[in-house]
Amino acid sequence: FETLSDPYWQAGLLGNLSGAYLELGRLSEARDCSLRSLVLRARIGDRHGQGYSHDCLGRIYLRMGRADKAREAALRSLS
């Protein structure tokens, strides 16, 4: 998707990778993909996608034992 220069699909793929990494317990990679996805989604104004990225980040931070960051991400997901 990077070769297509389409940030919408790049962000979607990164979001999917984030979920896969989360399921595998690879939390640092999951967080990095979610953050990269969030940046792209914010850049193109994809509000729905931003909510999804924040939700993923919340679940990642919860698994990392960072309840404070998980709560913050969950609240951002709702807004």
C-alpha angles and dihedrals in degrees: 000000000000090000090055091056090223109141093189093063093037089056091047093051092048089051090052091048089051091056092048092050090049091054090050092050092244093136101169092054090045091052093047093051092047092050092048090048091049092053092052093046092050090049093055095038096246099160095174091051091048089055090051092049092050090049090052091048090052092054091046094050090047090056088047089057092247100130092166093057091041091055092047092051092047092052091049089051090057094049 
